[in-house]
Amino acid sequence: MPRYYVYILRSESHPDRYYTGFTEDLDARIQAHNDGCCDYTRPFRPWLLKTAVIFTDLDQARAFERYLKSPSGRAFAKKRL
């Protein structure tokens, strides 16, 4: 059964910075962020996992990621996640 992760990272060096993403391999993706492979997240390394939600349905995972990146989704994550 496939697994899809929607995750929220918090910057350890800039605690007010968060990053929301999607992946099929959570450990490898966090490592990539911390290795500096991602232009957007490179300046704010190291990153710590704040929240991860596992989905078995790709469309639901993508929709949840889009929601978390919206203004109302960011407010939800800040308050609930």
Secondary structure, DSSP 8 states (H G I E B T S, - for coil): ---EEEEEEEESSSTT-EEEEEES-HHHHHHHHHHT-STTTGGG--EEEEEEEEES-HHHHHHHHHHHTSHHHHHHHHHH-
